[in-house]
C-alpha cells in the first residue's frame, strides 16, 4: 500500500508541474509571442501532462488490484 501512495503522489506532482508549464507556454504563445508555434507547444505539453497523469493513475489502480487479488488467493487457500 505504501508504494501505491508514493507512486500516486509522484504522478500527481509531476502531472501538476508539467501542466503548469504547459499552461504558461500556451499563455505566452497566445498573448506575448508573435510565433503561433508556441501555442502548439503549450497545447502539446498540456496534453502530455494529462496523458502522464492518466497513465500513472492506471498503474496505481492496476497495482492495487493485483495486490488485492493476491491477498484474496492467500486467504482462501
C-alpha positions as CSV (number, residue, x, y, z in Angstrom):
1,X,0.0,0.0,0.0
2,X,2.9,2.4,0.8
3,X,4.4,2.1,-2.7
4,X,0.9,2.9,-4.2
5,X,0.7,6.1,-2.2
6,X,4.2,7.1,-3.2
7,X,3.5,6.5,-6.9
8,X,0.2,8.4,-6.6
9,X,1.9,11.4,-5.1
10,X,4.8,11.3,-7.6
11,X,2.3,11.1,-10.5
12,X,0.2,14.0,-9.0
13,X,3.2,16.3,-8.6
14,X,4.8,15.5,-12.0
15,X,1.4,16.0,-13.7
16,X,0.7,19.3,-12.0
17,X,4.2,20.6,-12.7
18,X,4.1,19.8,-16.4
19,X,0.5,21.1,-16.6
20,X,1.6,24.4,-15.1
21,X,4.5,24.7,-17.5
22,X,2.2,23.8,-20.5
23,X,-0.3,26.5,-19.5
24,X,2.4,29.0,-19.1
25,X,3.8,28.2,-22.5
26,X,0.4,28.4,-24.1
27,X,-0.4,31.7,-22.5
28,X,3.0,33.1,-23.6
29,X,2.3,31.9,-27.1
30,X,-1.2,33.4,-27.1
31,X,-0.6,36.8,-25.6
32,X,3.2,37.6,-25.8
33,X,4.9,35.8,-28.6
34,X,4.4,36.5,-32.3
35,X,5.0,32.9,-33.1
36,X,2.0,30.7,-33.2
37,X,4.1,27.6,-32.7
38,X,4.4,28.4,-29.0
39,X,0.7,27.8,-28.7
40,X,1.1,24.4,-30.3
41,X,3.9,23.5,-28.0
42,X,1.8,24.6,-25.0
43,X,-1.2,22.6,-26.1
44,X,1.1,19.6,-26.6
45,X,2.6,20.0,-23.2
46,X,-0.8,20.2,-21.5
47,X,-1.9,17.0,-23.4
48,X,1.3,15.3,-22.3
49,X,0.6,16.2,-18.7
50,X,-2.9,14.8,-18.8
51,X,-1.6,11.6,-20.5
52,X,1.1,11.2,-17.9
53,X,-1.4,11.6,-15.1
54,X,-3.9,9.2,-16.6
55,X,-1.2,6.5,-17.2
56,X,0.1,7.0,-13.6
57,X,-3.4,6.5,-12.2
58,X,-3.9,3.4,-14.3
59,X,-0.6,1.9,-13.0
60,X,-1.6,2.7,-9.4
61,X,-5.0,1.2,-9.8
62,X,-3.8,-1.9,-11.6
63,X,-1.1,-2.5,-8.9
64,X,-3.7,-2.1,-6.2
65,X,-6.0,-4.7,-8.0
66,X,-3.1,-7.1,-8.3
67,X,-2.2,-6.8,-4.6
68,X,-5.9,-7.3,-3.6
69,X,-6.3,-10.4,-5.8
70,X,-3.1,-11.9,-4.3
71,X,-4.4,-11.3,-0.7
72,X,-7.8,-13.0,-1.6
73,X,-6.0,-16.0,-3.0
74,X,-3.8,-16.3,0.1
75,X,-6.8,-16.0,2.4
76,X,-8.9,-18.6,0.6
77,X,-6.1,-21.2,0.4
